[in-house]
Amino acid sequence: MKLFTGGLPDDVPLDTIVTGDCREVMGRYPGGWADLVFADPPFNIDYGYDVYDDNQTRSAYLRWAAEWLVGAARLLRPHGTLVVAIGDEYAGEYKVMLTEHGLTLRNWIIWHYTFGPHQRKKFGRDHSHLLYFTKHPSRFTFNADAVRIESQRQRDGDPRADHRGRVPGDVWTFPRLVGNAAERLGHPCQMPIAILDRIIKACSSPGDVVFDPFAGSGTTLASAKKNGRRYLGCELSPDYAKAIRKRLKETPDHASS
């Protein structure tokens, strides 16, 4: 397997979006150049994408998941990080597959929504999962000071409080994007940029390369751009890719923000 251990291979495009099946796109490039891979793949819950069929058999979906995970893990630098967003139905299977690929689990993060779909015959689901893995068990990027938040001691006026705040725990409360949210761009499955800002600031450094195999609405790439990271995205849908390019043109880069 060819690995690239220098700056970046000449044949890897940056600061752009590539249209196509991520398994084929990732296979075009040598491995070992991505500092951070963030993936929010289809959950196989019959979501309404425009060209992808999100209603596969369980076995077919897991075969597909295993294929793209191999490709994503291969692209990581030796110190790289991989974060996967996934729902309840397949979170356990993704965790097992990532571990079997030799990656190390740092956190199993719960994204707690402030609202979820209404239910009549069961309790509502108000969460999703963020599986945070690193290529190496002890050598990886984690910028704690970049993501500190106000602590309870600070809020209560406790003189023992660390004035810098605290590093977030493994339950993150961010609202989902309602239909009329200013941030929403029309994609059926759009994650708030605040989540990507936290991940990118913590798990990569300025100038690092961020890769997203399921670019969707372009949130990962927009966050990377405004936070001073290089980026590459892959998107199966030509229409979604076109919308992402427009969003990126309208996103100020780090130098101008």
Buried (B, 14 or more C-beta within 10 A) or exposed (E): EEEBEEEBBEEBEEBEBBBBBBBEBBEEBBBBBBBBBBBBBBBBEEEEBEEBEBEBEEEEBBEBBBBBBBBBBBBBBEEBBBBBBBBEEBBEBBBEBBEEBEBBEBEEBBBBBEEBEEEEEEEEEBBBBBBBBBBBEEEBBBBEEBBBEEBEBBEEEEEEBEEEBBBBEEEBEBEBBEEEEEBEBEBEBBBBBBBBBBBBBBBBBEEBBBBBBBBBBBBBBBBBBBBBBBBBBBBBBEEBBEBBBEBBEEBEBEEEE
